[in-house]
Amino acid sequence: MATTTGAGVQPDLEKTVSRRSHTNAPPEELLASDADAELLAKLGYKQELRRNFTMIEVFGIAFSIIGLLPSIASTLSFSIPAGPIGMVWGWFLASMFIFIVGVAMADLGSAMPTSGGLYWWTHYFASPKTRNALSFLVGYSNSLGLIGGLCSIDYGFALMFCSVIVIARDGNWTPSNGVVYAVFLCCVLLHGVLASTLSKIMGKLQTVFVALNIILIVATIIALPVGKHLSSERNDAHYIFAQSENLTTWPTGWAFMLSWLSPIWTIGAFDSCVHMSEEASNAAKAVPYGIMMAIGSAWILGFIIMIVIAACIDPNLENVLGSSFGQPMAQIYYDAIGKHGTLGLMSLLFIVQFVMGLSILVAASRQTWAFSRDGALPFSSFFRPISKRMGYIPLRTIWGCVFVAAILGLLCLIAPAAASALFSLAVAGNDLAWGIPIFCRVVWGQHKFVPGPFYTGDRFSKPIAWVAIIFLVFGITLAMFPDGGPDPTPQTMNYTVVINIAVWGGAMLYYFVDARKWFTGPKITIDVSALSEEQQAALAAEGLDLGVGEGLVPGGGMQPQVEGVQEKVHEKGDTESN
């Protein structure tokens, strides 16, 4: 990590903070290797979580959250209105741009792997005048975006679970909103229990979850064409790759663009690799490669799945969208393989959807824990402690996320439109949180960026970052359009713009009214009592608050000296930015 205090400071700083971080590590066991603890200490944090995730398991948690086939099943209503060309080529093109976003994030994740990475990077790279406000906004947008993702996944699970019952009863039962919420609530609570009790094997479970996803994908890719072959009703290549439809009142070209919402919704939460970085071995490599492997595999496998679905779907697309089963994918299965085959695959589908929810709860709890570690969340002192008894996990933030999700899920009782608008935080909220730190790096902080083991190079890194920024702005805008057409009714209105502006505006109002008085960005948690003034200045130059963190020696003559160092560093930063 580069500093503004001279080349000779950083090596001594690394040795000192590494030594101090090991001093503060729990004596019961070694939580991390020397290299991982040293890299984290450079960011100002002591090692508190156990590093029991390998690179494959970091990939596994992101791929598990993506939950490729269940997510495609939940979002087909976005792509089917544009016809096969929207399903197949909309998926391919949007996924390509999402991969570019992942590569831009991988550059940052390799250089600075920490659980609160997105808001940490924002604070480090932003200008001195904007760093606190933007970091605060990104932290809240990312935290609520992940919790919104948990709500969205578990709400999708509830709908799939109920659709199996509908299929079993031959369409002679319709679940009420109350029944859907009851299933949703049971799912969220069970996730809380499992995330709390399975911490020691959570990394290993990701491999199992990946295997479940692959089994479901392979079963679908085989079963649909075989079933359709028996009935001689498969669609030809021209239909699959060139047939355009428009079941909206938007122009055909814009209907195609709206089909991009399916991959945008599906290939999300890959920042979970970043949030697991303090539990990953060799995080500087595990995080970037985990991100790119998760997005890349979803891109290719999803393209294959969409081709198979387009080959086997009923050409009368309105029948599929208006299915009495409440799920277009359930109708596609039913048309191809009949009732019993549909029950089997839909049951496997909602099981995979269930493990998606468990994985995103784990990731969300790490982000909210990191944000509470830096004192930004309400009741941060309550959520901050790590539970050693349960395996060095942030137990309280797990249940905090469960509680918030259960409250937000009450919108299921109002109307599906209200629920889907809130759950869109998983798209718009996370897109904002991904885009701002990338933007801050290329606009204000490129001179401070020191690459990690993974780096796309000086020639490509900035163009990749700008393409990612432009696509994320487009994705946020796209997510706010009514998918049916212009002039929506209250029932068909897309309330995403209302929900997200309320969240972002509320976070900024909270900051400027109150939080600006006490939120100064990431706080150092290593013990700095043994650091020299130059070393303190080096950490302060990283954007870290040396005056409030844990492990500091309170009072005495040191504190004013540290504050003076910070002021000098900030003044220097203002001069550079001007």
C-alpha positions in Angstrom: 0.0 0.0 0.0 1.5 3.3 -1.0 1.6 6.2 1.4 2.3 9.9 1.1 4.9 9.9 3.9 7.9 8.6 2.1 9.2 5.3 0.8 11.0 4.4 4.0 8.0 4.4 6.2 5.9 1.6 4.7 8.2 -1.4 5.3 8.6 -0.5 9.0 4.9 0.1 9.3 4.1 -3.3 7.8 6.4 -5.1 10.3 5.0 -3.2 13.2 1.4 -3.6 12.4 1.9 -7.2 11.5 3.5 -7.8 14.9 0.8 -5.8 16.7 -2.0 -7.7 14.9 -0.6 -11.0 16.0 -0.3 -9.7 19.5 -4.0 -8.9 19.5 -5.0 -12.1 17.8 -7.1 -14.5 20.1 -4.6 -16.7 21.9 -6.7 -19.8 21.5 -5.7 -20.4 17.9 -4.0 -18.9 14.9 -6.7 -17.2 12.8 -4.7 -16.4 9.8 -1.3 -16.9 8.1 1.4 -14.2 8.6 0.9 -12.9 5.0 -2.9 -12.5 5.3 -2.7 -10.9 8.8 0.0 -8.6 7.6 -2.0 -7.4 4.6 -5.1 -6.8 6.7 -3.0 -4.9 9.2 -1.8 -2.6 6.4 -5.4 -1.6 6.1 -5.6 -0.9 9.8 -7.5 -3.9 11.1 -6.5 -6.8 13.4 -7.4 -10.3 12.4 -10.7 -11.3 14.3 -12.3 -13.8 11.9 -11.0 -17.3 11.2 -9.6 -17.7 7.6 -11.2 -21.0 6.7 -12.3 -20.2 3.1 -10.1 -21.4 0.2 -10.1 -19.8 -3.2 -12.6 -22.4 -4.5 -14.8 -21.8 -1.5 -14.7 -18.0 -2.0 -15.8 -18.7 -5.6 -18.4 -21.1 -4.2 -20.1 -18.5 -2.0 -20.5 -16.1 -4.9 -21.6 -18.8 -7.4 -24.0 -20.1 -4.8 -25.6 -16.7 -4.2 -25.9 -16.2 -8.0 -27.9 -19.5 -8.0 -27.9 -19.6 -11.7 -31.0 -21.6 -12.6 -33.3 -20.5 -9.8 -32.4 -16.9 -10.5 -33.0 -17.3 -14.2 -36.4 -19.0 -13.3 -37.3 -16.0 -11.1 -36.4 -13.4 -13.7 -37.7 -14.9 -17.0 -40.5 -12.5 -16.9 -38.0 -9.8 -17.8 -36.5 -11.6 -20.8 -39.5 -13.6 -22.3 -41.4 -10.4 -23.5 -38.5 -9.7 -25.9 -38.7 -13.2 -27.3 -35.8 -15.7 -27.8 -33.5 -13.0 -29.1 -33.9 -11.1 -25.8 -33.5 -14.3 -23.8 -30.3 -15.6 -25.6 -28.5 -12.5 -26.8 -29.7 -10.2 -24.0 -28.2 -12.6 -21.6 -24.9 -12.9 -23.5 -24.3 -9.1 -23.9 -25.4 -8.0 -20.4 -23.3 -10.8 -18.9 -20.3 -9.6 -20.8 -20.6 -6.1 -19.3 -21.1 -7.6 -15.8 -17.9 -9.5 -16.3 -16.1 -6.2 -17.0 -17.5 -4.8 -13.8 -16.2 -7.8 -12.0 -12.7 -7.4 -13.5 -12.7 -3.7 -12.3 -13.7 -4.8 -8.8 -11.1 -7.6 -8.9 -8.3 -5.0 -9.4 -9.4 -3.3 -6.2 -10.2 -6.6 -4.3 -6.7 -7.9 -4.9 -5.0 -4.7 -3.8 -7.1 -4.1 -0.7 -9.0 -7.2 0.5 -11.1 -6.3 3.6 -14.7 -7.2 4.6 -15.9 -3.7 4.2 -14.1 -3.3 0.9 -16.5 -1.1 -1.1 -16.9 1.7 1.4 -13.2 1.3 2.5 -12.0 1.8 -1.1 -14.4 4.7 -1.5 -13.0 6.5 1.5 -9.4 5.8 0.5 -9.7 7.0 -3.1 -12.3 9.8 -2.9 -11.3 13.5 -2.5 -10.8 14.7 1.1 -14.0 16.8 0.9 -16.2 13.9 -0.3 -14.6 10.8 1.2 -16.7 10.6 4.4 -20.1 11.3 2.8 -19.5 8.9 -0.1 -18.1 6.2 2.1 -21.2 6.5 4.3 -23.5 6.3 1.3 -21.7 3.3 -0.2 -21.7 1.5 3.2 -25.5 1.9 3.6 -26.3 1.2 0.0 -24.2 -2.0 0.0 -25.6 -3.2 3.4 -29.2 -2.6 2.5 -28.6 -4.0 -1.0 -27.3 -7.3 0.4 -30.3 -7.5 2.8 -32.6 -6.7 -0.1 -30.9 -9.5 -2.0 -31.7 -11.8 1.0 -35.3 -10.7 0.9 -35.5 -11.2 -2.9 -34.0 -14.7 -2.8 -36.2 -15.9 0.1 -39.3 -14.3 -1.4 -38.4 -16.2 -4.6 -38.0 -19.4 -2.6 -41.5 -18.9 -1.0 -43.1 -18.5 -4.5 -41.3 -21.6 -5.8 -42.3 -23.6 -2.8 -45.9 -22.6 -3.2 -45.8 -23.3 -6.9 -44.8 -26.9 -6.2 -48.0 -27.2 -4.1 -50.0 -25.6 -6.9 -48.6 -28.1 -9.5 -49.3 -31.0 -7.1 -52.9 -29.8 -6.8 -53.2 -29.4 -10.6 -53.6 -25.6 -10.3 -56.6 -25.9 -7.9 -55.0 -23.8 -5.1 -53.7 -20.2 -5.0 -51.5 -19.1 -2.1 -52.5 -15.9 -0.4 -50.0 -13.1 0.4 -50.2 -14.2 4.0 -49.1 -17.8 3.1 -46.3 -16.5 1.0 -45.0 -14.3 3.8 -45.3 -17.2 6.3 -43.1 -19.4 4.1 -40.7 -16.5 3.6 -40.4 -15.8 7.3 -39.7 -19.5 8.1 -37.0 -19.5 5.4 -35.3 -16.4 6.8 -35.4 -17.7 10.4 -34.0 -21.1 9.4 -31.2 -19.3 7.5 -30.3 -17.4 10.7 -30.1 -20.7 12.6 -27.9 -22.4 10.0 -25.6 -19.4 9.5 -25.1 -19.3 13.3 -24.4 -23.0 13.9 -22.6 -24.2 10.7 -19.8 -21.6 10.7 -17.0 -24.2 11.1 -18.1 -26.0 7.9 -19.6 -23.1 6.0 -16.6 -23.0 3.6 -16.9 -26.7 2.9 -20.6 -26.4 2.4 -20.0 -24.0 -0.5 -18.6 -26.8 -2.5 -21.7 -28.8 -1.9 -23.9 -25.9 -2.9 -21.9 -25.5 -6.2 -22.4 -29.2 -6.8 -26.2 -28.8 -6.3 -26.3 -25.9 -8.8 -24.4 -27.9 -11.4 -26.6 -31.0 -10.9 -29.8 -28.8 -11.4 -28.3 -27.2 -14.5 -27.2 -30.5 -16.1 -30.6 -32.1 -15.2 -32.5 -29.2 -16.9 -30.2 -29.1 -20.0 -30.8 -32.8 -20.5 -34.5 -33.1 -19.4 -36.0 -30.3 -21.4 -34.7 -31.3 -24.9 -35.4 -35.0 -24.3 -38.9 -34.2 -23.2 -39.5 -32.0 -26.1 -38.0 -34.5 -28.5 -40.5 -37.1 -27.5 -43.3 -34.6 -28.4 -41.5 -33.4 -31.6 -42.1 -29.8 -30.6 -38.6 -28.3 -30.2 -38.0 -24.9 -31.8 -35.5 -24.5 -34.7 -32.3 -22.6 -34.7 -33.8 -19.5 -36.4 -36.4 -19.2 -33.7 -33.8 -19.6 -30.9 -31.2 -17.1 -32.2 -33.2 -14.7 -34.5 -36.8 -14.6 -33.4 -37.8 -11.2 -31.9 -41.0 -10.6 -29.9 -42.4 -7.6 -28.1 -45.0 -8.3 -25.5 -44.6 -4.8 -24.0 -45.8 -1.4 -25.1 -42.3 -0.2 -25.3 -40.5 0.0 -28.7 -39.0 -3.3 -29.7 -35.5 -2.1 -29.2 -36.1 -1.0 -25.7 -38.0 -4.2 -24.9 -34.7 -6.0 -25.9 -32.7 -3.7 -23.5 -35.2 -4.5 -20.7 -34.4 -8.2 -21.2 -30.9 -7.4 -19.8 -32.6 -7.1 -16.4 -32.6 -10.9 -16.2 -28.8 -11.3 -16.1 -28.5 -8.0 -14.1 -30.7 -9.5 -11.4 -29.2 -12.9 -11.6 -25.4 -12.2 -11.7 -25.3 -10.1 -8.6 -23.8 -10.1 -5.1 -20.4 -11.2 -6.5 -19.0 -8.6 -4.1 -19.7 -11.3 -1.5 -16.1 -12.4 -2.4 -14.9 -9.1 -1.0 -17.0 -9.4 2.1 -15.5 -12.8 2.8 -11.9 -11.6 2.3 -11.1 -11.5 6.0 -12.0 -15.2 6.1 -10.2 -16.2 3.0 -6.7 -17.7 2.8 -4.5 -15.8 0.4 -7.2 -13.2 0.1 -5.3 -11.1 -2.4 -5.7 -13.9 -5.0 -8.8 -15.6 -3.7 -11.0 -12.5 -3.9 -10.3 -11.4 -7.5 -10.3 -14.9 -9.0 -13.4 -15.8 -7.0 -15.2 -12.8 -8.5 -14.2 -13.5 -12.1 -14.8 -17.3 -11.9 -18.3 -16.8 -10.5 -19.3 -14.2 -13.1 -17.5 -16.1 -16.0 -19.1 -19.4 -15.2 -22.6 -17.8 -14.8 -22.1 -16.0 -18.2 -21.3 -19.2 -20.1 -23.6 -21.6 -18.3 -26.4 -19.1 -18.4 -26.0 -18.6 -22.1 -26.3 -22.4 -22.6 -29.4 -22.6 -20.3 -31.1 -19.7 -22.3 -30.5 -21.5 -25.6 -32.1 -24.7 -24.2 -35.0 -22.8 -22.8 -35.6 -21.0 -26.1 -35.4 -24.3 -27.9 -38.1 -25.9 -25.6 -40.4 -23.0 -24.7 -44.0 -22.8 -26.0 -43.9 -20.3 -29.0 -47.0 -18.8 -27.6 -45.1 -16.8 -25.0 -48.2 -15.3 -23.4 -49.2 -18.7 -22.2 -45.9 -19.1 -20.4 -46.0 -15.6 -18.8 -49.6 -16.1 -17.7 -49.0 -19.6 -16.3 -51.5 -20.7 -13.7 -48.5 -22.1 -11.8 -47.3 -18.6 -11.0 -43.8 -19.4 -12.4 -42.9 -19.3 -16.1 -40.1 -21.9 -15.5 -42.7 -24.2 -13.9 -44.8 -24.0 -17.1 -41.7 -24.6 -19.3 -40.9 -27.8 -17.2 -44.5 -28.9 -17.3 -44.9 -28.6 -21.1 -41.7 -30.6 -21.6 -41.6 -33.3 -19.0 -45.1 -33.4 -17.4 -46.3 -33.1 -13.9 -44.1 -35.6 -12.1 -40.9 -34.4 -13.8 -41.8 -30.8 -13.0 -42.4 -31.6 -9.4 -39.0 -33.2 -9.2 -37.0 -30.4 -10.9 -39.0 -27.6 -9.2 -38.3 -29.3 -5.8 -34.6 -29.3 -6.6 -34.9 -25.7 -7.8 -36.3 -24.4 -4.5 -33.7 -26.3 -2.6 -30.9 -24.6 -4.5 -32.8 -21.3 -4.0 -32.7 -22.0 -0.3 -29.0 -22.4 -0.1 -28.6 -19.2 -2.1 -30.3 -17.4 0.7 -28.0 -19.0 3.3 -24.9 -17.9 1.4 -26.1 -14.3 0.9 -27.0 -14.0 4.6 -23.4 -15.0 5.4 -22.0 -12.3 3.1 -24.5 -9.6 4.3 -23.6 -10.3 7.9 -19.9 -9.7 7.1 -20.5 -6.4 5.4 -22.8 -5.1 8.2 -20.3 -6.3 10.8 -17.5 -4.4 9.0 -19.6 -1.3 8.9 -20.4 -1.6 12.6 -16.7 -2.1 13.3 -16.2 1.3 11.8 -19.0 2.7 14.0 -21.4 3.6 11.1 -24.5 1.5 11.9 -27.0 2.3 14.6 -26.1 0.3 17.8 -22.7 -0.4 16.3 -21.3 -1.2 19.8 -23.9 -3.9 20.2 -23.3 -5.5 16.7 -19.5 -5.1 16.8 -18.4 -8.1 19.0 -17.3 -11.4 17.4 -18.7 -14.7 18.9 -15.7 -16.9 19.6 -18.0 -19.6 21.0 -19.8 -20.0 17.7 -16.6 -20.1 15.7 -15.4 -16.5 15.4 -18.4 -15.2 13.5 -20.4 -11.9 13.7 -23.3 -13.7 15.3 -25.2 -10.5 16.2 -25.1 -9.0 12.7 -26.4 -12.4 11.4 -29.5 -12.0 13.4 -29.6 -8.2 12.8 -29.9 -9.0 9.1 -32.5 -11.7 9.7 -34.6 -9.2 11.7 -34.4 -6.4 9.1 -35.2 -8.9 6.3 -38.3 -10.2 8.3 -39.5 -6.6 8.6 -38.9 -5.7 5.0 -40.6 -8.9 3.9 -43.9 -7.6 5.4 -44.3 -5.9 2.0 -45.2 -9.3 0.7 -48.5 -8.7 2.5 -49.2 -5.5 0.6 -48.6 -6.4 -3.0 -46.0 -8.1 -5.2 -45.2 -4.7 -6.8 -44.2 -3.3 -3.4 -42.1 -6.3 -2.5 -40.3 -6.4 -5.8 -39.5 -2.7 -5.6 -37.9 -3.0 -2.2 -36.0 -6.1 -3.2 -34.7 -4.1 -6.2 -32.2 -2.7 -3.7 -30.2 -5.9 -4.6 -29.7 -4.4 -8.1 -29.8 -0.6 -7.8 -28.3 -0.4 -4.3 -25.5 -2.7 -5.1 -24.8 -1.2 -8.5 -24.3 2.2 -6.8 -22.1 0.6 -4.2 -20.0 -1.1 -6.9 -19.7 2.0 -9.1 -18.7 4.7 -6.6 -15.4 3.2 -5.4 -14.4 2.4 -9.1 -15.3 6.0 -10.0 -13.4 7.4 -7.0 -10.3 5.5 -8.0 -10.1 6.7 -11.6 -11.2 10.3 -10.9 -9.4 11.1 -7.6 -7.2 8.2 -6.5 -5.4 6.7 -9.4 -2.1 8.0 -8.1 -2.7 6.2 -4.8 -3.6 2.8 -6.3 -0.9 0.1 -5.7 -1.9 -3.1 -7.6 -2.2 -6.4 -5.8 -1.2 -9.9 -7.3 -4.1 -9.6 -9.8 -3.9 -6.5 -12.0 -5.2 -5.8 -15.5 -2.2 -3.5 -16.2 -1.8 0.2 -16.7 -3.0 0.1 -20.2 -6.3 -1.7 -19.6 -7.2 -1.0 -16.0 -8.6 2.5 -16.4 -10.6 1.8 -19.7 -12.1 -1.3 -18.0 -13.1 0.8 -15.0 -14.8 3.4 -17.2 -16.8 0.8 -19.1 -17.8 -0.7 -15.8 -19.0 2.7 -14.5 -21.0 3.5 -17.6 -22.7 0.1 -17.5 -23.6 0.4 -13.8 -25.2 3.8 -14.4 -27.1 2.3 -17.3 -28.1 -0.7 -15.1 -29.5 1.5 -12.3 -31.5 3.5 -14.9 -32.8 0.3 -16.5 -33.9 -1.1 -13.2 -36.2 1.9 -12.6 -38.2 1.5 -15.8 -41.7 -0.1 -15.7 -41.1 -3.4 -17.6 -44.6 -3.5 -19.1 -44.5 -0.2 -20.9 -45.0 3.6 -20.5 -47.9 5.1 -18.6 -48.1 2.4 -15.9 -51.0 2.0 -13.5 -50.4 2.0 -9.7 -50.4 -1.8 -10.0 -47.8 -2.0 -12.8 -45.7 0.9 -11.7 -42.0 0.2 -10.9 -41.4 1.7 -7.5 -37.7 1.0 -7.6 -37.0 4.7 -8.1 -39.0 5.6 -5.0 -37.4 3.0 -2.8 -33.8 3.6 -3.8 -34.0 7.4 -3.8 -35.5 7.1 -0.3 -32.7 4.9 0.8 -29.9 7.0 -0.7 -31.6 10.3 0.3 -32.2 9.0 3.8 -28.5 7.9 4.2 -27.3 11.3 3.1 -29.8 13.1 5.3 -28.7 11.0 8.2 -25.0 11.9 7.4 -25.4 15.6 7.1 -27.8 16.0 10.0 -25.9 13.9 12.5 -23.3 11.3 11.3 -20.9 14.0 9.8 -20.2 14.9 13.4 -18.8 11.5 14.3 -18.3 9.4 11.2 -14.7 9.9 10.0 -14.4 6.7 7.8 -12.7 3.4 8.6 -11.2 3.2 12.1 -8.0 1.5 12.9 -8.4 -1.6 15.2 -4.7 -2.5 15.7 -2.9 -1.2 18.7 -0.9 1.9 17.6 0.7 2.6 21.0 4.0 1.3 19.7 4.0 3.2 16.4 6.1 6.2 15.7 4.7 9.5 14.6 5.8 8.7 11.0 4.0 5.4 11.1 0.9 7.0 12.5 1.0 9.5 9.6 1.4 6.6 7.2 -1.8 5.0 8.5 -3.6 8.3 8.6 -2.7 8.8 4.9 -4.5 5.6 4.1 -7.7 7.5 5.3 -7.9 5.7 8.6 -9.1 7.3 11.8 -6.4 6.9 14.4 -8.3 8.6 17.2 -11.3 6.3 17.9 -10.3 2.7 17.1 -10.0 -0.1 19.5 -6.7 -0.9 21.1 -5.6 2.7 21.3 -4.0 4.0 24.5 -6.5 6.6 25.7 -5.5 10.0 27.0 -1.9 10.9 27.5 0.2 13.0 25.2 -0.2 10.8 22.2 -3.7 11.6 21.1 -3.3 15.3 20.2 -0.1 14.3 18.3 -2.1 11.8 16.3 -4.8 14.3 15.6 -2.2 16.8 14.4 -0.8 14.2 12.0 -4.2 13.6 10.6 -4.8 17.3 10.0 -1.5 17.6 8.2 -2.3 14.6 6.0 -5.8 15.9 5.2 -4.4 19.4 4.4 -1.9 17.7 2.0 -4.7 15.8 0.4 -6.7 19.0 -0.1 -3.7 20.6 -1.8 -3.2 17.6 -4.1 -6.8 17.4 -5.1 -6.9 21.1 -5.9 
